[in-house]
Amino acid sequence: MEEKLTVQMTKEALFDFLLYHTYSKFSGFLTNVLGAAVGIMGIILLATGKITPVYLLFYLAAAAAFIAFTPLQLKHRAKKQVELNREYQTEWNYTFDNEGITVIRGEKTENVAWDKIERVVTTPKTIGIYYGKEHAFIIPKQAFGDRFMAVMKIIAQHIDPQRVRLR
């Protein structure tokens, strides 16, 4: 059994994956908690009379900055990577078979055996196939077309279900 996909990365798909990758880690979660804590602290200080409503605005602005900074930074990073990184400007050809995943980008070919795949994740717009702590194949869902189930069936046959996170 073999399935092939041709993938062209988009800034929207890359942004979607970067959001997942960042917020699935403790540090991404902690950034949101810190932003919320600053806002809550401002509200508590206002309620106890320690600050005026004008200072509350500064606390809420700081909270919004903490919470909004990471997504805005990631959106900018995704746009720049797709515009400047030649690898994202060319099509990637993926072949899924019983041996693993073969990826061809221009003149470069990469083979990753199934036992090297650490986990498979889905985001609203992408499928991420991690083959290292910081290395992943990012495939926009639109690239699957009508072959999504066929490819996922191959993945399911070779990857432990504990390492597949589908939504």
Secondary structure in CASP SS format (residue, H / E / C, confidence):
PFRMAT SS
TARGET T0000
AUTHOR 0000-0000-0000
METHOD secondary structure of the structure
MODEL  1
M C 1.00
E C 1.00
E E 1.00
K E 1.00
L E 1.00
T E 1.00
V E 1.00
Q C 1.00
M C 1.00
T C 1.00
K H 1.00
E H 1.00
A H 1.00
L H 1.00
F H 1.00
D H 1.00
F H 1.00
L H 1.00
L H 1.00
Y H 1.00
H H 1.00
T H 1.00
Y H 1.00
S C 1.00
K C 1.00
F H 1.00
S H 1.00
G H 1.00
F H 1.00
L H 1.00
T H 1.00
N H 1.00
V H 1.00
L H 1.00
G H 1.00
A H 1.00
A H 1.00
V H 1.00
G H 1.00
I H 1.00
M H 1.00
G H 1.00
I H 1.00
I H 1.00
L H 1.00
L H 1.00
A H 1.00
T C 1.00
G C 1.00
K C 1.00
I C 1.00
T C 1.00
P H 1.00
V H 1.00
Y H 1.00
L H 1.00
L H 1.00
F H 1.00
Y H 1.00
L H 1.00
A H 1.00
A H 1.00
A H 1.00
A H 1.00
A H 1.00
F H 1.00
I H 1.00
A H 1.00
F H 1.00
T H 1.00
P H 1.00
L H 1.00
Q H 1.00
L H 1.00
K H 1.00
H H 1.00
R H 1.00
A H 1.00
K H 1.00
K H 1.00
Q H 1.00
V H 1.00
E H 1.00
L H 1.00
N C 1.00
R H 1.00
E H 1.00
Y H 1.00
Q H 1.00
T C 1.00
E C 1.00
W E 1.00
N E 1.00
Y E 1.00
T E 1.00
F E 1.00
D C 1.00
N C 1.00
E C 1.00
G E 1.00
I E 1.00
T E 1.00
V E 1.00
I E 1.00
R E 1.00
G C 1.00
E C 1.00
K E 1.00
T E 1.00
E E 1.00
N E 1.00
V E 1.00
A E 1.00
W H 1.00
D H 1.00
K H 1.00
I C 1.00
E C 1.00
R E 1.00
V E 1.00
V E 1.00
T E 1.00
T C 1.00
P C 1.00
K C 1.00
T E 1.00
I E 1.00
G E 1.00
I E 1.00
Y E 1.00
Y C 1.00
G C 1.00
K C 1.00
E C 1.00
H C 1.00
A E 1.00
F E 1.00
I E 1.00
I E 1.00
P E 1.00
K H 1.00
Q H 1.00
A H 1.00
F H 1.00
G H 1.00
D H 1.00
R H 1.00
F H 1.00
M H 1.00
A H 1.00
V H 1.00
M H 1.00
K H 1.00
I H 1.00
I H 1.00
A H 1.00
Q H 1.00
H H 1.00
I C 1.00
D C 1.00
P H 1.00
Q H 1.00
R H 1.00
V E 1.00
R E 1.00
L C 1.00
R C 1.00
END
